[in-house]
C-alpha cells in the first residue's frame, strides 16, 4: 500500500533504562544483535550464501572432477551482497576461497587454473562487498527520508481523535507514493467556536507539488475555521489564498462541512465527489444542489459555491472520501463500488458500529480490490453522531 495510515508517531531513539521490568529472552537478544550488525555492516555470516557454497563443495567432492565446480563458488559472495553488509560478504568470500583451495588441491587442479579461479573469486568478493556497502548506505538514506516524510505527514495531516465534539470520527489514508508515505489528498477536522468543522480534499496531481498545495489549503482552513462565523467565508479565504499561489492549471476539489447547531450540517462542495449519508441502513449520495467549481478555478468560471443544509440526527453518519477510492480499479478495470460495499457492510453489521471498524473493513476491501497497491492517493473520513443516552427516570419521593 502503500503507505496506509492511521497516523502513528515516532517516539525518538530508545534509550536504555536503568531498571528493567523483565530481561529479554536469548532469542530476542540475538535478533537485536544480528539486526544491529546488519545495519552497521559488521561481519555476519549469511545463512543462504553459506549453504550455497557448502552445496557446491559437496557436489565437487562427490560428483567427480571437483575443480570444475570451483568457478561457481563466486555465487556465494555475490548472493551475500543482497542480504548482508561488506563484512558478511568478505566472510563468505573467505570461506569460499579456503574451501575452493582445499578442493582444488585435493583434485590436483593445475596451479595456474586454481590461481585464476581464486583471483576471480577475490574480485567478485571485493565487488560484492562494495555493492553491499552501497546498498546499506542507500537503505540508511531511505530510512532517513522516510522518517522526515513521517514527520512532515504528522505536521500536515494531524491525527484525528476518535471523538471530536458530539461526533465519533475515523480516518484512513493511503498515499500512492508508498515510499514517501505522503500525498496530495488532505483532511482536517477541528472544533471551533462555531461548531466542529472539517475539510476533505484532493489536490490535482501527486508528489511534492501536490503536498505543498495541500499544506497551503490546510493551513488556511485551520486558521479561517476559527475566525470566520460563516462557512462560506472559510471557503472564500481558501479560494483567495489559492488564487495568489496556484499555477493556472492547478486546482483542489474539496468538501467543507460544519456543524453549527444540533441536528444540522452545513456543506460546501467545490467540485468534489458527493459525500455519502448513512441513515439507518440507507446510503444516499449527497449531491450538491448548486455545483461549484474546484478551489482555485473560481476566477475562470465566475461561479460561486452555495451553502447546502443537511439534517443530521442521532445515529446518522457521513462518509467523505477522495476519488482515489472510487476510481480504484481491479484487474478487470472495474471501479471500486464504494456505495454498494458500504451498504452491504451495514446490512451485515449493526449500524451502531464504531466508525473505525467500518473504515477498516472498507479500506481492506479497497486494497483487495486493487491487488494490494493503490495508484492514486485515497482518503476516507467517517463522521458519526451517536445517539444521546436516555437519562434514567428519577425515583419518586419516598420510593425505595
C-alpha positions as YAML, in Angstrom:
chain: A
units: angstrom
residues:
- id: 1
  name: UNK
  ca: [0.00, 0.00, 0.00]
- id: 2
  name: UNK
  ca: [1.30, 1.58, 0.21]
- id: 3
  name: UNK
  ca: [1.60, 3.58, 2.98]
- id: 4
  name: UNK
  ca: [-1.70, 3.16, 4.56]
- id: 5
  name: UNK
  ca: [-2.14, 5.31, 7.54]
- id: 6
  name: UNK
  ca: [-3.69, 5.68, 10.88]
- id: 7
  name: UNK
  ca: [-1.22, 8.30, 11.91]
- id: 8
  name: UNK
  ca: [1.18, 6.99, 14.42]
- id: 9
  name: UNK
  ca: [4.23, 8.63, 15.87]
- id: 10
  name: UNK
  ca: [7.96, 8.20, 16.10]
- id: 11
  name: UNK
  ca: [8.89, 8.25, 19.74]
- id: 12
  name: UNK
  ca: [12.54, 9.00, 19.16]
- id: 13
  name: UNK
  ca: [15.54, 6.80, 19.88]
- id: 14
  name: UNK
  ca: [15.11, 4.14, 22.52]
- id: 15
  name: UNK
  ca: [17.32, 4.88, 25.49]
- id: 16
  name: UNK
  ca: [18.49, 2.19, 27.88]
- id: 17
  name: UNK
  ca: [16.62, 2.19, 31.16]
- id: 18
  name: UNK
  ca: [18.40, 1.84, 34.49]
- id: 19
  name: UNK
  ca: [15.76, -0.55, 35.70]
- id: 20
  name: UNK
  ca: [14.36, -3.31, 33.54]
- id: 21
  name: UNK
  ca: [11.00, -4.80, 34.23]
- id: 22
  name: UNK
  ca: [11.97, -8.09, 32.64]
- id: 23
  name: UNK
  ca: [15.12, -9.29, 30.91]
- id: 24
  name: UNK
  ca: [14.57, -10.17, 27.24]
- id: 25
  name: UNK
  ca: [14.99, -13.77, 26.23]
- id: 26
  name: UNK
  ca: [18.03, -15.13, 24.49]
- id: 27
  name: UNK
  ca: [16.23, -15.27, 21.14]
- id: 28
  name: UNK
  ca: [15.19, -11.62, 21.38]
- id: 29
  name: UNK
  ca: [18.72, -10.54, 22.29]
- id: 30
  name: UNK
  ca: [20.13, -12.49, 19.37]
- id: 31
  name: UNK
  ca: [17.70, -10.87, 16.94]
- id: 32
  name: UNK
  ca: [18.61, -7.41, 18.20]
- id: 33
  name: UNK
  ca: [22.35, -8.07, 17.85]
- id: 34
  name: UNK
  ca: [22.01, -9.52, 14.36]
- id: 35
  name: UNK
  ca: [19.81, -6.62, 13.22]
- id: 36
  name: UNK
  ca: [22.32, -4.11, 14.57]
- id: 37
  name: UNK
  ca: [25.18, -5.89, 12.83]
- id: 38
  name: UNK
  ca: [23.33, -5.94, 9.53]
- id: 39
  name: UNK
  ca: [22.61, -2.22, 9.81]
- id: 40
  name: UNK
  ca: [26.21, -1.37, 10.63]
- id: 41
  name: UNK
  ca: [27.77, -3.65, 8.02]
- id: 42
  name: UNK
  ca: [29.59, -5.73, 10.63]
- id: 43
  name: UNK
  ca: [30.59, -9.29, 9.66]
- id: 44
  name: UNK
  ca: [27.55, -11.51, 9.79]
- id: 45
  name: UNK
  ca: [27.70, -14.90, 8.09]
- id: 46
  name: UNK
  ca: [24.60, -15.04, 5.82]
- id: 47
  name: UNK
  ca: [22.93, -18.41, 6.00]
- id: 48
  name: UNK
  ca: [21.79, -18.88, 2.39]
- id: 49
  name: UNK
  ca: [25.13, -17.96, 0.73]
- id: 50
  name: UNK
  ca: [26.99, -20.23, 3.16]
- id: 51
  name: UNK
  ca: [24.63, -23.09, 2.34]
- id: 52
  name: UNK
  ca: [25.14, -22.44, -1.36]
- id: 53
  name: UNK
  ca: [28.91, -22.58, -1.01]
- id: 54
  name: UNK
  ca: [28.61, -25.77, 1.04]
- id: 55
  name: UNK
  ca: [26.41, -27.42, -1.58]
- id: 56
  name: UNK
  ca: [28.89, -26.55, -4.34]
- id: 57
  name: UNK
  ca: [31.75, -28.04, -2.32]
- id: 58
  name: UNK
  ca: [29.79, -31.21, -1.54]
- id: 59
  name: UNK
  ca: [28.90, -31.63, -5.21]
- id: 60
  name: UNK
  ca: [32.53, -31.14, -6.09]
- id: 61
  name: UNK
  ca: [33.62, -33.76, -3.55]
- id: 62
  name: UNK
  ca: [31.20, -36.46, -4.60]
- id: 63
  name: UNK
  ca: [30.40, -35.52, -8.18]
- id: 64
  name: UNK
  ca: [33.85, -36.11, -9.58]
- id: 65
  name: UNK
  ca: [36.34, -33.59, -11.04]
- id: 66
  name: UNK
  ca: [35.74, -31.25, -8.13]
- id: 67
  name: UNK
  ca: [37.94, -28.48, -9.56]
- id: 68
  name: UNK
  ca: [35.46, -27.97, -12.42]
- id: 69
  name: UNK
  ca: [32.93, -26.69, -9.89]
- id: 70
  name: UNK
  ca: [35.27, -24.09, -8.40]
- id: 71
  name: UNK
  ca: [34.07, -21.09, -10.51]
- id: 72
  name: UNK
  ca: [30.57, -21.50, -9.07]
- id: 73
  name: UNK
  ca: [31.89, -20.58, -5.62]
- id: 74
  name: UNK
  ca: [31.78, -16.91, -6.70]
- id: 75
  name: UNK
  ca: [27.99, -17.05, -6.47]
- id: 76
  name: UNK
  ca: [28.32, -17.19, -2.66]
- id: 77
  name: UNK
  ca: [29.72, -13.67, -2.07]
- id: 78
  name: UNK
  ca: [27.61, -12.30, -4.95]
- id: 79
  name: UNK
  ca: [24.45, -13.54, -3.23]
- id: 80
  name: UNK
  ca: [25.67, -12.33, 0.17]
- id: 81
  name: UNK
  ca: [25.79, -8.76, -1.17]
- id: 82
  name: UNK
  ca: [21.98, -8.77, -1.39]
- id: 83
  name: UNK
  ca: [21.46, -9.74, 2.25]
- id: 84
  name: UNK
  ca: [24.49, -8.54, 4.20]
- id: 85
  name: UNK
  ca: [26.98, -5.75, 4.60]
- id: 86
  name: UNK
  ca: [30.57, -5.82, 3.37]
- id: 87
  name: UNK
  ca: [31.73, -7.73, 6.45]
- id: 88
  name: UNK
  ca: [29.37, -10.61, 5.74]
- id: 89
  name: UNK
  ca: [30.38, -10.64, 2.06]
- id: 90
  name: UNK
  ca: [34.06, -10.86, 2.95]
- id: 91
  name: UNK
  ca: [33.37, -13.71, 5.37]
- id: 92
  name: UNK
  ca: [31.55, -15.69, 2.68]
- id: 93
  name: UNK
  ca: [34.29, -14.90, 0.15]
- id: 94
  name: UNK
  ca: [36.98, -16.04, 2.56]
- id: 95
  name: UNK
  ca: [35.09, -19.25, 3.31]
- id: 96
  name: UNK
  ca: [34.63, -19.93, -0.40]
- id: 97
  name: UNK
  ca: [38.32, -19.25, -1.06]
- id: 98
  name: UNK
  ca: [39.53, -21.62, 1.65]
- id: 99
  name: UNK
  ca: [37.17, -24.43, 0.65]
- id: 100
  name: UNK
  ca: [37.94, -23.88, -3.03]
- id: 101
  name: UNK
  ca: [41.66, -24.10, -2.39]
- id: 102
  name: UNK
  ca: [41.27, -27.33, -0.44]
- id: 103
  name: UNK
  ca: [39.02, -28.79, -3.13]
- id: 104
  name: UNK
  ca: [41.41, -27.82, -5.92]
- id: 105
  name: UNK
  ca: [44.45, -29.21, -4.16]
- id: 106
  name: UNK
  ca: [42.61, -32.46, -3.38]
- id: 107
  name: UNK
  ca: [41.66, -32.98, -7.01]
- id: 108
  name: UNK
  ca: [45.10, -31.95, -8.31]
- id: 109
  name: UNK
  ca: [43.95, -28.88, -10.20]
- id: 110
  name: UNK
  ca: [46.78, -27.17, -12.16]
- id: 111
  name: UNK
  ca: [48.29, -24.28, -10.25]
- id: 112
  name: UNK
  ca: [47.58, -21.66, -12.89]
- id: 113
  name: UNK
  ca: [43.93, -22.73, -13.13]
- id: 114
  name: UNK
  ca: [43.48, -22.67, -9.38]
- id: 115
  name: UNK
  ca: [45.14, -19.24, -9.17]
- id: 116
  name: UNK
  ca: [42.84, -17.89, -11.90]
- id: 117
  name: UNK
  ca: [39.72, -19.20, -10.16]
- id: 118
  name: UNK
  ca: [40.78, -17.80, -6.79]
- id: 119
  name: UNK
  ca: [41.64, -14.44, -8.38]
- id: 120
  name: UNK
  ca: [38.20, -14.28, -9.96]
- id: 121
  name: UNK
  ca: [36.64, -15.24, -6.63]
- id: 122
  name: UNK
  ca: [38.58, -12.46, -4.87]
- id: 123
  name: UNK
  ca: [37.49, -9.92, -7.50]
- id: 124
  name: UNK
  ca: [33.84, -10.94, -7.18]
- id: 125
  name: UNK
  ca: [34.10, -10.78, -3.39]
- id: 126
  name: UNK
  ca: [35.54, -7.25, -3.44]
- id: 127
  name: UNK
  ca: [32.96, -6.04, -5.96]
- id: 128
  name: UNK
  ca: [30.13, -7.65, -3.98]
- id: 129
  name: UNK
  ca: [31.44, -6.10, -0.76]
- id: 130
  name: UNK
  ca: [31.36, -2.67, -2.40]
- id: 131
  name: UNK
  ca: [27.84, -3.34, -3.68]
- id: 132
  name: UNK
  ca: [26.76, -4.40, -0.18]
- id: 133
  name: UNK
  ca: [28.23, -1.22, 1.29]
- id: 134
  name: UNK
  ca: [26.42, 0.95, -1.26]
- id: 135
  name: UNK
  ca: [23.17, -0.94, -0.65]
- id: 136
  name: UNK
  ca: [23.48, -0.37, 3.09]
- id: 137
  name: UNK
  ca: [24.12, 3.32, 2.53]
- id: 138
  name: UNK
  ca: [21.07, 3.64, 0.29]
- id: 139
  name: UNK
  ca: [18.95, 1.87, 2.88]
- id: 140
  name: UNK
  ca: [20.11, 4.25, 5.60]
- id: 141
  name: UNK
  ca: [19.37, 7.26, 3.39]
- id: 142
  name: UNK
  ca: [15.93, 5.85, 2.58]
- id: 143
  name: UNK
  ca: [15.22, 5.29, 6.26]
- id: 144
  name: UNK
  ca: [16.17, 8.91, 6.98]
- id: 145
  name: UNK
  ca: [13.96, 10.18, 4.16]
- id: 146
  name: UNK
  ca: [11.06, 8.09, 5.43]
- id: 147
  name: UNK
  ca: [11.45, 9.48, 8.93]
- id: 148
  name: UNK
  ca: [11.41, 13.03, 7.56]
- id: 149
  name: UNK
  ca: [8.33, 12.22, 5.46]
- id: 150
  name: UNK
  ca: [6.64, 10.73, 8.50]
- id: 151
  name: UNK
  ca: [7.31, 13.92, 10.48]
- id: 152
  name: UNK
  ca: [6.03, 16.05, 7.59]
- id: 153
  name: UNK
  ca: [2.91, 13.95, 7.37]
- id: 154
  name: UNK
  ca: [2.25, 14.39, 11.08]
- id: 155
  name: UNK
  ca: [2.59, 18.15, 10.68]
- id: 156
  name: UNK
  ca: [0.40, 18.22, 7.56]
- id: 157
  name: UNK
  ca: [-2.25, 15.61, 8.41]
- id: 158
  name: UNK
  ca: [-2.58, 15.84, 12.14]
- id: 159
  name: UNK
  ca: [-4.04, 12.79, 13.90]
- id: 160
  name: UNK
  ca: [-7.80, 13.00, 14.36]
- id: 161
  name: UNK
  ca: [-9.14, 11.93, 17.78]
- id: 162
  name: UNK
  ca: [-11.74, 9.17, 17.93]
- id: 163
  name: UNK
  ca: [-14.21, 11.67, 19.43]
- id: 164
  name: UNK
  ca: [-14.49, 15.31, 18.36]
- id: 165
  name: UNK
  ca: [-17.29, 17.31, 19.90]
- id: 166
  name: UNK
  ca: [-20.52, 15.31, 19.57]
- id: 167
  name: UNK
  ca: [-19.09, 13.05, 16.84]
- id: 168
  name: UNK
  ca: [-17.27, 9.74, 16.60]
- id: 169
  name: UNK
  ca: [-14.63, 10.02, 13.87]
- id: 170
  name: UNK
  ca: [-12.36, 7.66, 11.94]
- id: 171
  name: UNK
  ca: [-9.85, 8.32, 9.16]
- id: 172
  name: UNK
  ca: [-7.97, 6.05, 6.76]
- id: 173
  name: UNK
  ca: [-5.36, 7.42, 4.39]
- id: 174
  name: UNK
  ca: [-3.16, 5.72, 1.80]
- id: 175
  name: UNK
  ca: [-0.62, 7.54, -0.35]
- id: 176
  name: UNK
  ca: [0.12, 6.34, -3.86]
- id: 177
  name: UNK
  ca: [3.80, 7.17, -3.24]
- id: 178
  name: UNK
  ca: [4.11, 4.47, -0.60]
- id: 179
  name: UNK
  ca: [7.82, 5.09, -0.10]
- id: 180
  name: UNK
  ca: [7.13, 8.71, 0.85]
- id: 181
  name: UNK
  ca: [4.02, 7.98, 2.97]
- id: 182
  name: UNK
  ca: [2.50, 11.28, 1.91]
- id: 183
  name: UNK
  ca: [0.43, 12.56, -0.99]
- id: 184
  name: UNK
  ca: [-1.96, 15.18, -2.32]
- id: 185
  name: UNK
  ca: [-5.15, 14.17, -0.52]
- id: 186
  name: UNK
  ca: [-5.97, 16.25, 2.54]
- id: 187
  name: UNK
  ca: [-8.30, 16.24, 5.51]
- id: 188
  name: UNK
  ca: [-8.73, 18.11, 8.76]
- id: 189
  name: UNK
  ca: [-11.35, 18.21, 11.49]
- id: 190
  name: UNK
  ca: [-11.26, 20.89, 14.17]
- id: 191
  name: UNK
  ca: [-13.58, 22.07, 16.96]
- id: 192
  name: UNK
  ca: [-14.21, 25.82, 16.69]
- id: 193
  name: UNK
  ca: [-16.37, 28.45, 18.44]
- id: 194
  name: UNK
  ca: [-18.86, 27.87, 15.61]
- id: 195
  name: UNK
  ca: [-19.05, 24.11, 16.00]
- id: 196
  name: UNK
  ca: [-17.00, 21.28, 14.55]
- id: 197
  name: UNK
  ca: [-15.70, 21.99, 11.06]
- id: 198
  name: UNK
  ca: [-13.94, 19.69, 8.62]
- id: 199
  name: UNK
  ca: [-12.50, 19.52, 5.15]
- id: 200
  name: UNK
  ca: [-11.69, 16.63, 2.81]
- id: 201
  name: UNK
  ca: [-9.98, 17.49, -0.45]
- id: 202
  name: UNK
  ca: [-7.91, 16.27, -3.36]
- id: 203
  name: UNK
  ca: [-5.12, 18.26, -5.00]
- id: 204
  name: UNK
  ca: [-4.64, 17.85, -8.71]
- id: 205
  name: UNK
  ca: [-1.56, 15.72, -9.30]
- id: 206
  name: UNK
  ca: [0.71, 13.80, -6.95]
- id: 207
  name: UNK
  ca: [4.10, 14.08, -5.33]
- id: 208
  name: UNK
  ca: [5.80, 17.03, -3.67]
- id: 209
  name: UNK
  ca: [3.98, 19.80, -5.62]
- id: 210
  name: UNK
  ca: [0.64, 18.36, -4.51]
- id: 211
  name: UNK
  ca: [1.90, 18.10, -0.93]
- id: 212
  name: UNK
  ca: [2.80, 21.80, -0.94]
- id: 213
  name: UNK
  ca: [-0.66, 22.79, -2.14]
- id: 214
  name: UNK
  ca: [-2.31, 20.52, 0.42]
- id: 215
  name: UNK
  ca: [-0.26, 22.15, 3.17]
- id: 216
  name: UNK
  ca: [-1.38, 25.58, 1.98]
- id: 217
  name: UNK
  ca: [-5.07, 24.60, 1.95]
- id: 218
  name: UNK
  ca: [-4.95, 23.01, 5.39]
- id: 219
  name: UNK
  ca: [-3.10, 25.95, 6.90]
- id: 220
  name: UNK
  ca: [-5.66, 28.45, 5.63]
- id: 221
  name: UNK
  ca: [-8.59, 26.21, 6.63]
- id: 222
  name: UNK
  ca: [-7.39, 25.72, 10.21]
- id: 223
  name: UNK
  ca: [-6.98, 29.46, 10.64]
- id: 224
  name: UNK
  ca: [-10.19, 30.54, 8.93]
- id: 225
  name: UNK
  ca: [-12.31, 27.87, 10.62]
- id: 226
  name: UNK
  ca: [-11.61, 29.52, 13.98]
- id: 227
  name: UNK
  ca: [-12.11, 33.08, 12.78]
- id: 228
  name: UNK
  ca: [-14.98, 33.07, 10.32]
- id: 229
  name: UNK
  ca: [-18.54, 32.60, 11.66]
- id: 230
  name: UNK
  ca: [-19.85, 31.82, 8.15]
- id: 231
  name: UNK
  ca: [-18.75, 28.57, 6.46]
- id: 232
  name: UNK
  ca: [-18.83, 30.25, 3.03]
- id: 233
  name: UNK
  ca: [-16.36, 32.82, 4.35]
- id: 234
  name: UNK
  ca: [-13.99, 29.96, 5.23]
- id: 235
  name: UNK
  ca: [-14.20, 28.71, 1.65]
- id: 236
  name: UNK
  ca: [-13.63, 32.24, 0.33]
- id: 237
  name: UNK
  ca: [-10.46, 32.55, 2.41]
- id: 238
  name: UNK
  ca: [-9.10, 29.33, 0.93]
- id: 239
  name: UNK
  ca: [-10.06, 30.45, -2.60]
- id: 240
  name: UNK
  ca: [-8.28, 33.80, -2.24]
- id: 241
  name: UNK
  ca: [-5.14, 32.15, -0.92]
- id: 242
  name: UNK
  ca: [-5.06, 29.64, -3.77]
- id: 243
  name: UNK
  ca: [-5.66, 32.37, -6.34]
- id: 244
  name: UNK
  ca: [-2.43, 34.04, -5.19]
- id: 245
  name: UNK
  ca: [-0.31, 30.89, -5.04]
- id: 246
  name: UNK
  ca: [-1.52, 28.35, -7.61]
- id: 247
  name: UNK
  ca: [-0.41, 27.98, -11.18]
- id: 248
  name: UNK
  ca: [-3.08, 28.33, -13.85]
- id: 249
  name: UNK
  ca: [-3.52, 24.56, -14.28]
- id: 250
  name: UNK
  ca: [-3.67, 23.66, -10.56]
- id: 251
  name: UNK
  ca: [-6.83, 23.25, -8.51]
- id: 252
  name: UNK
  ca: [-8.22, 21.48, -5.45]
- id: 253
  name: UNK
  ca: [-11.54, 19.68, -5.16]
- id: 254
  name: UNK
  ca: [-12.93, 19.75, -1.63]
- id: 255
  name: UNK
  ca: [-15.94, 19.38, 0.62]
- id: 256
  name: UNK
  ca: [-16.05, 21.75, 3.58]
- id: 257
  name: UNK
  ca: [-18.58, 20.93, 6.31]
- id: 258
  name: UNK
  ca: [-19.69, 22.48, 9.58]
- id: 259
  name: UNK
  ca: [-21.96, 21.60, 12.49]
- id: 260
  name: UNK
  ca: [-23.27, 24.97, 13.71]
- id: 261
  name: UNK
  ca: [-26.16, 23.60, 15.74]
- id: 262
  name: UNK
  ca: [-27.64, 20.25, 16.80]
- id: 263
  name: UNK
  ca: [-29.21, 18.02, 14.13]
- id: 264
  name: UNK
  ca: [-27.86, 20.12, 11.24]
- id: 265
  name: UNK
  ca: [-24.83, 20.02, 8.99]
- id: 266
  name: UNK
  ca: [-23.69, 22.64, 6.50]
- id: 267
  name: UNK
  ca: [-21.87, 21.53, 3.35]
- id: 268
  name: UNK
  ca: [-19.99, 23.40, 0.66]
- id: 269
  name: UNK
  ca: [-18.99, 21.15, -2.24]
- id: 270
  name: UNK
  ca: [-16.33, 22.55, -4.56]
- id: 271
  name: UNK
  ca: [-16.14, 20.07, -7.42]
- id: 272
  name: UNK
  ca: [-15.60, 17.10, -5.12]
- id: 273
  name: UNK
  ca: [-17.18, 13.65, -5.03]
- id: 274
  name: UNK
  ca: [-20.52, 13.74, -3.17]
- id: 275
  name: UNK
  ca: [-20.37, 12.55, 0.46]
- id: 276
  name: UNK
  ca: [-22.41, 9.50, 1.43]
- id: 277
  name: UNK
  ca: [-25.12, 9.99, 4.04]
- id: 278
  name: UNK
  ca: [-25.86, 6.89, 6.11]
- id: 279
  name: UNK
  ca: [-29.27, 6.98, 7.73]
- id: 280
  name: UNK
  ca: [-30.28, 3.68, 9.23]
- id: 281
  name: UNK
  ca: [-29.34, 1.06, 6.63]
- id: 282
  name: UNK
  ca: [-29.74, 3.50, 3.70]
- id: 283
  name: UNK
  ca: [-26.74, 5.02, 1.93]
- id: 284
  name: UNK
  ca: [-27.52, 8.11, -0.14]
- id: 285
  name: UNK
  ca: [-25.04, 10.32, -2.06]
- id: 286
  name: UNK
  ca: [-25.40, 13.98, -1.09]
- id: 287
  name: UNK
  ca: [-25.30, 15.64, -4.49]
- id: 288
  name: UNK
  ca: [-24.68, 19.41, -4.42]
- id: 289
  name: UNK
  ca: [-27.81, 21.43, -5.13]
- id: 290
  name: UNK
  ca: [-25.72, 24.07, -6.93]
- id: 291
  name: UNK
  ca: [-22.48, 22.58, -8.31]
- id: 292
  name: UNK
  ca: [-19.44, 24.81, -7.86]
- id: 293
  name: UNK
  ca: [-16.01, 24.70, -9.50]
- id: 294
  name: UNK
  ca: [-12.97, 23.34, -7.66]
- id: 295
  name: UNK
  ca: [-10.99, 25.67, -5.44]
- id: 296
  name: UNK
  ca: [-8.59, 27.77, -7.48]
- id: 297
  name: UNK
  ca: [-10.79, 27.93, -10.61]
- id: 298
  name: UNK
  ca: [-13.43, 30.42, -9.50]
- id: 299
  name: UNK
  ca: [-11.82, 33.25, -11.45]
- id: 300
  name: UNK
  ca: [-12.14, 31.24, -14.67]
- id: 301
  name: UNK
  ca: [-15.78, 30.31, -14.27]
- id: 302
  name: UNK
  ca: [-17.20, 33.17, -12.23]
- id: 303
  name: UNK
  ca: [-19.37, 30.71, -10.30]
- id: 304
  name: UNK
  ca: [-19.51, 30.86, -6.51]
- id: 305
  name: UNK
  ca: [-20.22, 27.91, -4.19]
- id: 306
  name: UNK
  ca: [-23.51, 27.63, -2.33]
- id: 307
  name: UNK
  ca: [-24.26, 26.52, 1.20]
- id: 308
  name: UNK
  ca: [-26.20, 23.29, 1.49]
- id: 309
  name: UNK
  ca: [-28.03, 22.36, 4.69]
- id: 310
  name: UNK
  ca: [-28.33, 18.71, 5.66]
- id: 311
  name: UNK
  ca: [-30.40, 17.25, 8.53]
- id: 312
  name: UNK
  ca: [-28.10, 15.16, 10.71]
- id: 313
  name: UNK
  ca: [-29.82, 13.43, 13.62]
- id: 314
  name: UNK
  ca: [-28.59, 10.98, 16.22]
- id: 315
  name: UNK
  ca: [-27.29, 7.79, 14.62]
- id: 316
  name: UNK
  ca: [-26.61, 9.40, 11.22]
- id: 317
  name: UNK
  ca: [-23.23, 9.01, 9.56]
- id: 318
  name: UNK
  ca: [-21.44, 10.92, 6.82]
- id: 319
  name: UNK
  ca: [-18.64, 9.38, 4.75]
- id: 320
  name: UNK
  ca: [-16.31, 11.75, 2.90]
- id: 321
  name: UNK
  ca: [-13.70, 10.37, 0.51]
- id: 322
  name: UNK
  ca: [-11.44, 11.22, -2.40]
- id: 323
  name: UNK
  ca: [-11.54, 9.91, -5.96]
- id: 324
  name: UNK
  ca: [-8.61, 7.61, -5.25]
- id: 325
  name: UNK
  ca: [-11.21, 5.37, -3.59]
- id: 326
  name: UNK
  ca: [-13.99, 5.40, -6.19]
- id: 327
  name: UNK
  ca: [-11.61, 5.35, -9.17]
- id: 328
  name: UNK
  ca: [-9.55, 2.42, -7.91]
- id: 329
  name: UNK
  ca: [-9.73, -0.41, -10.47]
- id: 330
  name: UNK
  ca: [-9.22, -4.13, -10.28]
- id: 331
  name: UNK
  ca: [-7.60, -6.35, -12.92]
- id: 332
  name: UNK
  ca: [-10.79, -6.25, -14.98]
- id: 333
  name: UNK
  ca: [-10.71, -2.41, -14.91]
- id: 334
  name: UNK
  ca: [-13.80, -2.30, -12.72]
- id: 335
  name: UNK
  ca: [-14.12, 0.63, -10.31]
- id: 336
  name: UNK
  ca: [-14.40, 0.03, -6.59]
- id: 337
  name: UNK
  ca: [-18.15, 0.26, -5.74]
- id: 338
  name: UNK
  ca: [-17.90, 2.29, -2.55]
- id: 339
  name: UNK
  ca: [-21.63, 2.97, -2.12]
- id: 340
  name: UNK
  ca: [-22.60, -0.66, -2.67]
- id: 341
  name: UNK
  ca: [-19.85, -2.00, -0.41]
- id: 342
  name: UNK
  ca: [-20.77, 0.41, 2.40]
- id: 343
  name: UNK
  ca: [-24.46, -0.56, 2.14]
- id: 344
  name: UNK
  ca: [-23.52, -4.25, 2.10]
- id: 345
  name: UNK
  ca: [-21.35, -3.84, 5.17]
- id: 346
  name: UNK
  ca: [-24.10, -2.01, 7.05]
- id: 347
  name: UNK
  ca: [-26.58, -4.76, 6.16]
- id: 348
  name: UNK
  ca: [-24.32, -7.34, 7.82]
- id: 349
  name: UNK
  ca: [-23.10, -5.28, 10.77]
- id: 350
  name: UNK
  ca: [-25.00, -3.19, 13.30]
- id: 351
  name: UNK
  ca: [-25.44, 0.40, 12.18]
- id: 352
  name: UNK
  ca: [-24.17, 1.48, 15.60]
- id: 353
  name: UNK
  ca: [-20.73, 0.00, 14.86]
- id: 354
  name: UNK
  ca: [-17.87, 2.39, 15.59]
- id: 355
  name: UNK
  ca: [-16.58, 4.31, 12.54]
- id: 356
  name: UNK
  ca: [-13.08, 2.85, 12.94]
- id: 357
  name: UNK
  ca: [-14.38, -0.68, 12.40]
- id: 358
  name: UNK
  ca: [-16.39, 0.34, 9.36]
- id: 359
  name: UNK
  ca: [-13.46, 2.13, 7.71]
- id: 360
  name: UNK
  ca: [-11.08, -0.72, 8.45]
- id: 361
  name: UNK
  ca: [-13.39, -3.09, 6.59]
- id: 362
  name: UNK
  ca: [-13.80, -0.72, 3.63]
- id: 363
  name: UNK
  ca: [-10.09, 0.00, 3.43]
- id: 364
  name: UNK
  ca: [-9.17, -3.68, 3.48]
- id: 365
  name: UNK
  ca: [-11.72, -4.37, 0.74]
- id: 366
  name: UNK
  ca: [-10.31, -1.49, -1.30]
- id: 367
  name: UNK
  ca: [-6.76, -2.85, -1.13]
- id: 368
  name: UNK
  ca: [-8.02, -6.32, -2.00]
- id: 369
  name: UNK
  ca: [-9.91, -4.85, -4.97]
- id: 370
  name: UNK
  ca: [-6.75, -3.28, -6.45]
- id: 371
  name: UNK
  ca: [-4.46, -6.18, -5.59]
- id: 372
  name: UNK
  ca: [-2.68, -4.51, -2.70]
- id: 373
  name: UNK
  ca: [-1.33, -1.36, -4.35]
- id: 374
  name: UNK
  ca: [-3.21, 1.88, -4.98]
- id: 375
  name: UNK
  ca: [-2.28, 4.02, -7.97]
- id: 376
  name: UNK
  ca: [-3.69, 7.24, -6.51]
- id: 377
  name: UNK
  ca: [-3.89, 8.78, -3.08]
- id: 378
  name: UNK
  ca: [-7.00, 7.69, -1.19]
- id: 379
  name: UNK
  ca: [-8.63, 9.15, 1.91]
- id: 380
  name: UNK
  ca: [-11.72, 8.14, 3.87]
- id: 381
  name: UNK
  ca: [-13.27, 10.10, 6.74]
- id: 382
  name: UNK
  ca: [-16.36, 8.81, 8.52]
- id: 383
  name: UNK
  ca: [-18.35, 11.03, 10.87]
- id: 384
  name: UNK
  ca: [-20.99, 9.52, 13.15]
- id: 385
  name: UNK
  ca: [-23.30, 11.18, 15.63]
- id: 386
  name: UNK
  ca: [-24.01, 8.60, 18.33]
- id: 387
  name: UNK
  ca: [-27.45, 8.54, 19.94]
- id: 388
  name: UNK
  ca: [-27.80, 10.65, 23.07]
- id: 389
  name: UNK
  ca: [-28.12, 8.39, 26.13]
- id: 390
  name: UNK
  ca: [-31.60, 8.41, 27.65]
- id: 391
  name: UNK
  ca: [-31.41, 9.60, 31.26]
- id: 392
  name: UNK
  ca: [-32.64, 7.13, 33.87]
- id: 393
  name: UNK
  ca: [-36.04, 8.01, 35.35]
- id: 394
  name: UNK
  ca: [-35.87, 9.71, 38.71]
- id: 395
  name: UNK
  ca: [-37.26, 7.85, 41.73]
- id: 396
  name: UNK
  ca: [-40.46, 9.18, 43.16]
- id: 397
  name: UNK
  ca: [-40.29, 10.92, 46.51]
- id: 398
  name: UNK
  ca: [-40.43, 8.38, 49.31]
- id: 399
  name: UNK
  ca: [-39.64, 5.50, 46.94]
- id: 400
  name: UNK
  ca: [-37.04, 2.85, 47.75]
...
